[in-house]
Amino acid sequence: MDKKSLLYSLNFPDDLKDLSKSEYEQLADEIREELIQIGQTCGGHLASNLGVVELTLAIHSVFDSPIDKTVWDTSHQCYVHKMLTGRLDKMYSIRQNGGLSGFAKISESEHDMFGAGHASTALSAALGIAQARDIKKENFSVISVIGDSTLTGGMAFEALNNIKYLKSNFICILNDNNMAISRPVGNMADYMTRLRTSPGYGVLKDKFESVFDRIPRIGTPLKRRIEKAVERMRSIVLDFKVGVIFEEFGFKYLGPIDGHNISMVMAALKFAKNYDGPIMIHMITKKGKGHTPAEENPIKYHGVSPKKKVSVVETKPMKPTKSYSEVLGDAVCELADEDPSIVVVTPAMKEGSGLTKFADQFPDRFFDVGIAEEHAVTFCAGLAFQGIKPILSIYSTFLQRGFDQIIHDVCLQKLPVIFTLDRSGLVGEDGPTHHGVFDIAFLLMIPSLILLAPRDGQDLKSMVKWAAKQSIATFVRFPKGTLEDRPIEIDDTASDKSQILVESGPEIVVLSIGSMVWPAYKAAIALKAKGINCTVVDLKCLKPLDKETLLPLLEKARDCLVIEEGVSIGGVASYIRQVFIDLPIRWHELGIGDEFVSHGKIDYLRGNLGLSESGIQKKIEDVFFCQKQPNKKSKNLEFVS
């Protein structure tokens, strides 16, 4: 982009307050052009950011960040916010190793009020900020930006239920684009559609436009000219009743209004800033606005990958590869063909979890419950109680929200719900809000469940089918990404039995889990050529442990190394050590320490943590050359991280 453009010549956010209408429109076009370039270079969330350009410009024009506090729900749509708050020169590092986060992040900027990668948190956090402001008798605005899909989540309704306790100014912007990753579902989505398509919306829109069309496009700064328009707008807003449900919760409802009309959006925010009490501004926006492919297919362009440079000498055709999510989709379709009691449940992740094919083939047996993970778990419990076989397909980090329901409603009741945990382990550029590294630790402590970790796609398919035959809750965790070729052929049918992949030395036993199995295998084969021998085991079933296979191996071993792509505290290594506490053996672990792992390419992150093939090889070498012998008479065993 021309560095003399408005985007690269203005001092943000201060200079925004002196622009004319035509300059705002020019700047919005430039920002969209830049967003498309960033998406092509870095990947990331494109469509959602294209849809909030005018909204973000208006927020930073009317309010004074960081004095005024804006909290973004999920916050994947805050790229424009980052551009306008001192990070424009770093935008091409977004989601890259060591670069900007793809979400709001408190430690990254004083303008990022609250970090979020999961939905439905912004109302609660912003309410807390507003109440703290009032307790401390401070004076600033608090703005919560939510999406229409936010309101499919139970946590958002818990916040709505407490709006009435706030007696001071509080602004909620409802960015309604009728689209999350999947289309919003449920009664609230239907209600929003009725608002969006009501005759009243057209009447109100016409009245607003009659006011704002008189504002000149050039000349006097828009912010100053808008003051008089706000006064005329006041009588329109206060006498017009549309959003009855929001009024019942305690909001003054304003809208729906056109979220791409910069004059209208600024006037609405100016009105809201001076309103004495909670106010909700309902803005209709278009996801992917200004980029035709993203407008026509907002699901595809929700998250984009950078364009790959293709070498002119590369003539060999690329071998098509499937992702783990696609393998899951195929597996559940095959299961459903064989068993009419199989149903699939997902919390708003039909496309992300590879379930589109299932939803098309079995529409009466597919349930998208919206961003409502707690409900999803207990809903599955009810289905299982009545003899249905529910498969809850959910991202690992999203399942964290259903922890109590797993314990209280599924495992305590001993109900055979099948959980398929997508994006387990490190997920890459989405970073710490999405890394699925806690599932093993929080599931291992719960009785009456089975926890499986497939080594690859073929194993995943077998495990899902095996899980459908179990009488208690079964969890199948698998990583993000595409499948790799197996280095050897091996039987997948016994999903609950550990398998020995390399058996070349009894003194060192390497227990590998899920995504770490084939890197451990390759490391052991490479070391064998150097005369360093060890036994490599694919653990497969993390709970209950296959003691029949493991005990004879561990009884002969001097050292045991456990490798897991999850947190070490409470992880598989500590669990195995507890189960085999009577064995005189030295324990070693390779996992993720007491930290939140940043964002970056998955291979880069694994390399930094020692979870790559070379890192595993080095760890095995360290264990091999460790000469200290354990005390055979003592149960106070050494544990080496």
N, C-alpha and C positions, 0 to 999 in steps of 0.2 A: 504493500500500500504506500502511496505517496506520503512521505513524512511531513508534507506541508498540509495534509488534510486536517480537519478539525480534531479527529481522534488523536493525532500526534502533535498537535500544536497547542491544545488547551491545557490548563493546569487543573486537574481534577482533584476533588469534586467542586472546588470553589467557583470555577468559571462557568459551571452549568447554570448558575443563577442569573446570568446576564445574556442568555441566548434568546434569539427570536424564534418564532414558530418554525420558520423555514430552516434555521440552523439546527434546531432539534431534529427535524426530519432528515436533514443531511447527515447528522451525526448518527442517527439510528441506522441509516443505510450503510454507513461506513463500519459501524460495529458489526452488523450482520455479515458484511463481506469479510471482516477479520475473523469472526467466529467460524465461518466456513473454512477459511485457510487454516485456522488452528485445528479444526476437526480433521482436515486432510493430512496435517503434519503430525499431530500428536494423538489423534483419536479423542474419545471422550463423549460427553453428553452434549449432543448438538441440538436436537429439535427443541428440547425444553428451554435452552438458553436463547434460541432464536425467538421464542414466544414471549420472553419477558423483557425485551429491550426497552420499550417505552416505559414499562412499569418501573424498571430499575433506574432509568434516567430521571423519572419523576420523583422517585424516593429520594435520590441524592440531590435533587433540585429543591424540594420542599423542606427536607429535614437536614440536620447538621450532624453527620456521622463523624466521630464516634460518640459525640455527646448524646444524640438520639440513638436509640438501640433498635436495630432491625434483626429479627431472628427468622431465618429461612428454614422451612420444613424440608427435610431430606437434604437440601442445600446443593444438590447436583446442578441446580439452575443458577448458580451464583457467579458464573464466569464474567458476566457484564459487571456485576458488583466488584469483582476483583480488578477489572480494567479501570474502574472509576475510583479506586481507593489505593493507588500507588503501586500497582503490580502489573501495569500494562507492559512494561519492558521484560517481564518474566513469563508472560502468558504462553510462550512457546516451550516452556519447561513443564507445563501442567501435566500431572500424572506421570512424569518421567522420573527416573532415578535421581533423587536429591532435589527435584523441582517442586513447583507448587502442587498443593493437594487439589484434587478434583472436587472437593467439598469445602464448605466453610470450616475453618480450623482456628481455634482460639489462639494457639501459639504462633500462627502465621501472621496475623495482623490484628491491630487494635480495633479494626472495623468489623472483624468477625466475632460477633457477640456470643455465638453458641455453635459448637460443632455438631454436625449431624450427618449420618449416612442412611439412617432408617427414617421411615415416615411417621407422621402423627405426633411428633415430639414438640413442635414449635409453639403450639398454643400453651402447653403446660409451662415450658421454659419462659416464654414471654410473660405469662401471668405472674410467675415468680419474680421476674425482674421488675414488673410494674408494682407488685405489692411491696417489694423491698424499697423501691423509690418512694412510695408513700410513707412507709415506716420511718425512713430517714429524712422525710420532708424535702426531697429533692425535686427538681423541676426539669423533666425531659420527656420526650415522646418515646413510646414503646410500640413497635410495629411488628406484627407477626404475619409472615407471608406463607399461606398454606395453599394447597391445591385441592381440587374437588375430590381427588382420591384420598386425601388426608382424612376426609370425613367418612371413609369406609372403615377406619381404624378405631377400635374401642377407646384407646388412650385419648384421642381427640374429643370424644364425647365425655370422658371423665373431666377434661378441662372445661368443656362447654358447661357442664353441670355446676362449675364453680365460678362462672363469670359474674353471677349475681353478687358475689361478695366484694367485687371491685367497684368502688364508687367514683373512680376518677377516670381520666382519659386513657383509653386503650384501643389501639387500632388493629383490626384483623383484616388483611387483604386476602380475599378468596380468589385466587388465580384459577379461573375455571376454563380449562381447555378440553374438557371431556376426554382426557387421555392421561393415564399414567404410563407404565410400561405396557400394561394391558388396559382395556377400557374399564372404567369403574363399574362396579356391580352393586346391586342391592337397592333397598328402598330409598336411601339418601341419593343415590345416583339418579333414580327415577324422579325424585323430587327436584333435583337440580336441573334435569332435562325439562321438566314442566316450567320452571322459572325461566330457563333460557329460551324456551319456545313460546312463552305466554304472550298474548296480545299486549299485555301491560308493558313488556320489555320494549316492544316497538314504539308504543306511545311515549314512554320515558326517554328512549333513545332520541326520538324526534324532538322532544322538548329540550333535551340537553344540547343537541346539535344546533337548534335554533339560537341558543345562547352563545355557543362557542364559535359558530361560523362567522360571527362578527369580529372576532379577534384577528387583527392583521397578521399575515404570514411573516412580514419583515418589519424592521424598525424597532419599536419599543420592545424591550425584553418581555418575553411571555409571562414571566413570573409576576411582574408588576401589573400587567394588563388583566391578569386573571383575578385580581382581588375583587373587582366589581362583578365579574361573572359569578363568583362564589356567592355573593349576596343574592343575586337573582336565582341561583341554584338552590338556595336554602328553602325557599317556599315550595319549590318543586319536590325536593327530597322529603321534607317533613310531612307533606300531605299525601304522599304516594305510598301505599301499602302493597308490598309484593312478598317479601321474605318473612312470612309470618312465623315460621318455625324458629328463625334466628332471633326474632323479637321476643319470643317466649323464653329463650335462654338468657335474655338480658341485653342483647345487642340492639343498637339502632341500626337498621339495615338500610344500605344505600346501594341501589343498583337494580338489575344488572346494567353495567355500562361497558362501552367499547374500550377494551384494554389496549388498543393500538392507536387510539386518538390521544395524542400527547396532551392536548389542551384539556380534554375531559378528565384524563387521569390526574393531571396536576391539580385541577380544580377540586376533584373529589378528595385528594389527599389534603389539600389546604383546608377544606371544609372539615375533614375528620380531625385534623390537628387541633382545631379550636372547639371541638365538640366535647361537652362536659359529661363523659361517661364512655362505656365501651361501644364501639361502632364497627360494623362489618361492611367493607366495601367489596361488592361482588363484581369482578371484572371478567368479561368474556375475552379470551385470547385464543390465538391459533397456534398450536404447537408446530414448530417448523416454519413460522412466519417468515416470508421473504426468500425462501429457498424451496423452489417447486418440488423437488424430489422429497424433501422432508415434510412438506405440507401434505403431499399425496400419500406418504407412507410414514407417519410419525413413529410407528412401532419399530420399523427397521432403522430409522435415524435417531431413535432415542439414545442409543450408544453406538458410536461409529469407531472403526479401526482406521489407523493412518493408511494412506495410500502407499502401497509397496512399490519400490523401484524395481523394474524387471530388467535384468541384464540382456543385452542384445545377443549375447552368445549362448544364452540359455535356451536350448531347443527341446530339452527333455520334458515331456508333459508331466505336470504335477500329479501325484497320486492322490485321489480324493480321500479325505479323512473325515471321520465322524467325531463329534464331540461326545463326552460322557453324557450330556443331557439328551442328545439324540438317541444314544443307545438305551437310555432309560425309557424314552418315549416308545421306542420299538418294543422293549421288553413288556411294558404294561399293556400295550395293544395285544401282544401275543397272549398274555395272561387273561385278559378280558375276553378274548375269543374262546378260550378254553373254559373259563369259569364265569358264569353270569353274576356271581356275587361280588366280583371285583368292581370297586369304584375308585375314582381318583379325586382328591381334594387338593386345592392349591390356594395360597393366600396372594392372589393377584399376580402370579408369575407363570401364566400359561405359556407364553412364548419363551421366557427365560429358562424355564425348566423342560423345554422340549415336548410340551404336552398338546400342541396344536393338533397333531394327527389324532391323538386319543379323543380330544374334544369333538373333532369332526366325525369320527367313527362311532363314538358312544356318547352323544350329547346328553342322554338321560342318566348317564353314570359319571358325569363330570361336574364337579362343584367348585367354582371360583368364589370364595367367600370374601374377597376383598382383602385390604390390608388389616387383617384381623387374626393374627397368629394364635392368640389364646383361644379364641372361639374355634379356630380350625382344629386344634388338638382335641378339645372336648367334644366337638361335633363328631370327630372320628371315633371317639370313645363311645358315643351314643350309637353310632352306626354298628360298631363292633359288638356292642351288647346285644343287638338284635340279629346277629349272625351274618351281617354284611362284612366283607373284607376290604376295609378302606386303606388306600395308599395315600399318605400325606406327603406330597412332593414339595419340599421347602428348602430354601437356602440355609446353610448351617447357622449363619449369624442371625437370621430371622427366627430360627427356632429358639434362640436364647429368650425371646419374649414369652415362650410357652413353657418355661421351666416348671413352674408350679403345677400347671395342668398335666405335664408328663408324669409328675410324681403322684398328684392327688387323684386325677381323673382316669389315667391310663394304667400306670404300673401298680398302684395300690389296689386297683380293681382287677388286676391281672387280665387285661383286655388285649386281644391280638391285633393291635394297630401296626401297620407297616409304615415306617418313616424312611423316606429316601432323602438324604442330606446332600444336596448339591453344593458346590463351592466349598467343600471342606478342605482345610489346609490354607495355604497362601493363595490369594486370588489375583495378586498383581497390582495394577494401576489404581484400583478402587481403594486400596489401602486398609488401614486398621479398622474402619467401621465394617468392612466386609470380609476380612480375613477370618476364615472358619477354623480357628485354632483352639477354640475352647470346648468344642463339643465332646471330645473324648473325656476330658477332665470332669465336666459336669454330668455326663451320663454314667461314667464308671461308678459313681457313688450311689446310684439308684438301684435298688433290688428289682427282681422280676423283669429283666429285659435282656435282650441279646444285642450285641454290638458287633457289626461286621465291617471290614474294610477291604474292598476288592483291590486287586493289584492292577487291573486294567479293565477294558470294556467287556471282554468276554466273561470275566469273573463277575463283573457287575450284573450282567444279564442272568447268570446262574444264581447269584445271591438273591436277586429280587424274586425269582421263581421259588427258590427255597424258602424265603421268608414268608411267602403266602401260605405255607403249610404249617407254620408254627402256631403254638397255642398261647404265646405271650408276645408282648411288644417287641418288635425287631427293628433295629436301626441299621441302615446301610449308608455309610458315609463315603463320598467319592469326590475327587478334585475337579476343579475347573480345567477346561482345556480339551484339546484334541487327543485322540488315542495314538499310541506309538506301537510299532510292531513288536511282537514278543520275540525275545532272543531264543527261547526254547518253547517247545510244546509241552503242555502240562494239563492234567485233568482238573476240571473246575467243579465237578459235581458235589464234592463234600465241602459245603460252605462253612461248616462249623469245625473243620479239622485243619490243624496246622500242616504245612507241607514243607518238606526239606528240599531246597533247590540246589544247594551245594553242600557236599559232605566230604571235606578233605582234611579236616583236623579237629579232633575232639576237644582241644584245650580252649578254643574260643568259639562261642556260639553267638551268632548275630541274629537277633530277632527283629525283623523288619515289618513295617506296617503300611499297607495301602500303597500310596504313591512312592514310597521309599523302597519298595520291594525290588524292582528291576534295577535301580541305581546300586543297591546293595549287592545284588547278584553280579552285576558287571564289575563292581569294585573288587569283589572276591575273586572273580576269574582273572582279573589283571594282576592281583597280588599273588595268586597261585603260581603264575609264571615267574614270580620273583622268589618263590620258595616260602611264602607266607601263607599258611593254610588256616582255614576256618570253616565252620559250618554255618550256612545261611538258611534261615527259616522264614517262610511267609506265615505270619501269625494268623491271618485271615479273620478268626473270631477273637475279638479282644475281651469279650465277656459273654459267657463263661469261658475260661481258658481251657484249652485242650491239654490237660495235665498228662494224659496218656502218652501223647507224643513228646511233650516238652520235658517231663521229669527225667527219663533216661538220658536225654542229651545234657541236661543241666547237672546231673549227678556226676558226670564224667568231666565236666568243664572246670577250668580254672577261672575263666572270665566270661561274662555275658554282657554284650553290648545291645542295647535296645534303641532302635532308630524310629522316630515318629515325627510327622509333620504337624505337631501340635504342642501346646504348652507342657513343659516338663513338670510343673507343680501340679500334682494330682493326676498326672498322665499315666500312660501304660507302663513306663519304666518303674514308677513308684508302686503301681498296683501289682506288677509281677513280683517285685522284690518282697512285697508284703505276703503274697500267696506262697512264695517259696522261701520264707524267712529262715527255715531250718537248714538250708543248704549252705555249706561252707564255700562260698564263691564270691569273687569280686564283681561288683555290678558297675556298669558304665552306661551312660546315656548320651544320646545325641538328639536334641529337640530344641524347642524354643524357650528361651529363658524368661525371666520376670520382666517383660517389656511389651509395649505395643509396637509391632513391626510397622514401619513406614510403608509408603507405596513405592512401586517400581515394577519392572519386569519380573515375572515369577522366577526365571532362571537366575537373575541378578540377586534377588532376595534369598533364594535357596543357597546360592554361592556364599553370600555374606554370613549365613547361619551355619555353614558347614554341611548343609543338607543336599549338596550336589554329589555326583559320582566321585569327583576328586576329593571332596571334603570327607565323604564316607571312607574312602580309601586311606586317607591320612589318619582318620580316627582309628581304623582297624590296625594300622601300622603302630600307632601309639600304644594300643592295647597289647599288641604282640610283643613289643620290646619292653614292656613294663615288667621288670623281673621280680618285684616284691610278691612273695607268696602269702596267701591268706592264712590266718590262724585257724587250723582245722578244728580246734577245740572250742572256739569262741563263736557265739551267735551275734556278737556286736560287729556286724559286717561292714566292710569298707564300701562306700558308694562314691564313685568318681564321675563327676559331670564332664 
